[in-house]
Amino acid sequence: MNETSDPISLSAKALREFRDDVLAGLKKEPKELQSKYLYDAEGDELFRQIMRAPEYYLTDCEMEIFKEQCADMAAPLNDFRDGLDVIELGAGDAAKSYYLLQYLISQGFNFTYYPIDISANIINILKDQLPERLPGIKIQGIQGDYFQALKKAVATSSRPKLVMFLGGNIGNMPPEEALEFCIELRRNLSPGDRVLMGFDLKKDPWLIFNAYNDHGGITEKFNLNLLSRINRELGANFDTSLFHHYENYDPETGACKSYLISKANQVVTIGAQQISFREHEHIFTETSQKYTSEQIGAFASGSGFESLLKLTDSKDWFTDVIWRAV
Ligand SMILES: C[S@@+](CC[C@H](N)C(=O)[O-])C[C@H]1O[C@@H](n2cnc3c(N)ncnc32)[C@H](O)[C@@H]1O
């Protein structure tokens, strides 16, 4: 199956959707842009730099879980040794799942890995690089939106599934949307299938705030790249020096939100359309929701899953849970 496309040029349909979503979002009051569009080739690279930033504890915490607790993680999968589809939604560079995949290979599991990502660029990187790093791995990358791509992956075989959804991915949804996501995920799976999901836990608000305000300014570049991407792909004329990144964490709701703030009154042209910005006006670009263990348990029971396992890092800042579809 070759489900990847040219990393640079989007298909005509994807480009139309991108343009429609951007214009609809910027005509809203308040303005917003969907976070899934942060990830083009430049965004993928900037996100990989964010993961290495000292303030961005999420990757280190989840990496520790994957490096040190793979055997525990794989134990609930033992029944599926002879045939398993491992599907990863929003796989990114698979830096953490790599360790579980390596462990499954070393234990003789018979599985195919289906990384799914909206970014064709990252899927192409995975397809090129993973077989070199994990000889013998069977990999079928699928580029697309979560559920559209998941349906394709699920349809390829009747084998049991493990669906991974790691890092900050579920955090990119506010709690109501995250529950809807879990319900939709369950609808696409069969009883007995497993889910491995990562959640960032509520903790000292300063740690969270600093994670999205790194001193190196990579998060700002990542956020501003969305405007550059709109320039590149939709023929717009954003002057990125006239916007800055702003982050806000609310310990009450657990929502950590990213914004781009206009530094001046300005008018931007996107194709034939003109969008006005007031000085200090914000564009909401991404949420990074933080959860409590109780909320996570409620997601499982509220969406048709049973919790099998909860793993945390040594600081108790991040958790990966394994659920079974009931
Ligand atoms: C925050 S990164 C996390 C990557 C990886 N899961 C990790 O933990 O390191 C989010 C990834 O999800 C992908 N993504 C975001 N929205 C998506 C969507 N709606 N459908 C498919 N992939 C999506 C992005 O392209 C990006 O690679």
The ligand as an SDF file (V2000), in Angstrom:
LIG
                    3D

 27 29  0  0  0  0  0  0  0  0999 V2000
    2.3630   16.7270   19.0480 C   0  0  0  0  0  0  0  0  0  0  0  0
    2.9180   15.7290   17.6990 S   0  0  0  0  0  0  0  0  0  0  0  0
    3.1670   14.2280   18.5740 C   0  0  0  0  0  0  0  0  0  0  0  0
    3.8350   13.1550   17.7870 C   0  0  0  0  0  0  0  0  0  0  0  0
    3.9530   11.8050   18.4970 C   0  0  0  0  0  0  0  0  0  0  0  0
    2.6550   11.2240   18.7880 N   0  0  0  0  0  0  0  0  0  0  0  0
    4.7380   11.9370   19.7700 C   0  0  0  0  0  0  0  0  0  0  0  0
    4.1920   11.6660   20.8240 O   0  0  0  0  0  0  0  0  0  0  0  0
    5.9100   12.2900   19.7140 O   0  0  0  0  0  0  0  0  0  0  0  0
    1.4080   15.5130   16.8480 C   0  0  0  0  0  0  0  0  0  0  0  0
    1.4860   14.6710   15.5730 C   0  0  0  0  0  0  0  0  0  0  0  0
    0.1360   14.3800   15.1760 O   0  0  0  0  0  0  0  0  0  0  0  0
   -0.0740   14.7170   13.8160 C   0  0  0  0  0  0  0  0  0  0  0  0
   -1.4740   15.1680   13.6820 N   0  0  0  0  0  0  0  0  0  0  0  0
   -2.0340   16.2880   14.2250 C   0  0  0  0  0  0  0  0  0  0  0  0
   -3.3460   16.3490   13.9240 N   0  0  0  0  0  0  0  0  0  0  0  0
   -3.6170   15.2480   13.1610 C   0  0  0  0  0  0  0  0  0  0  0  0
   -4.8070   14.7510   12.5490 C   0  0  0  0  0  0  0  0  0  0  0  0
   -5.9570   15.3930   12.6670 N   0  0  0  0  0  0  0  0  0  0  0  0
   -4.7360   13.5840   11.8710 N   0  0  0  0  0  0  0  0  0  0  0  0
   -3.5390   12.9140   11.7600 C   0  0  0  0  0  0  0  0  0  0  0  0
   -2.3820   13.3410   12.3200 N   0  0  0  0  0  0  0  0  0  0  0  0
   -2.4140   14.4810   13.0180 C   0  0  0  0  0  0  0  0  0  0  0  0
    0.9320   15.8130   13.5310 C   0  0  0  0  0  0  0  0  0  0  0  0
    1.2660   15.8780   12.1560 O   0  0  0  0  0  0  0  0  0  0  0  0
    2.1090   15.4010   14.3990 C   0  0  0  0  0  0  0  0  0  0  0  0
    3.0220   14.5720   13.7250 O   0  0  0  0  0  0  0  0  0  0  0  0
  1  2  1  0
  2  3  1  0
  2 10  1  0
  3  4  1  0
  4  5  1  0
  5  6  1  0
  5  7  1  0
  7  8  2  0
  7  9  1  0
 10 11  1  0
 11 12  1  0
 11 26  1  0
 12 13  1  0
 13 14  1  0
 13 24  1  0
 14 15  1  0
 14 23  1  0
 15 16  2  0
 16 17  1  0
 17 18  1  0
 17 23  2  0
 18 19  1  0
 18 20  2  0
 20 21  1  0
 21 22  2  0
 22 23  1  0
 24 25  1  0
 24 26  1  0
 26 27  1  0
M  CHG  2   2   1   9  -1
M  END
$$$$
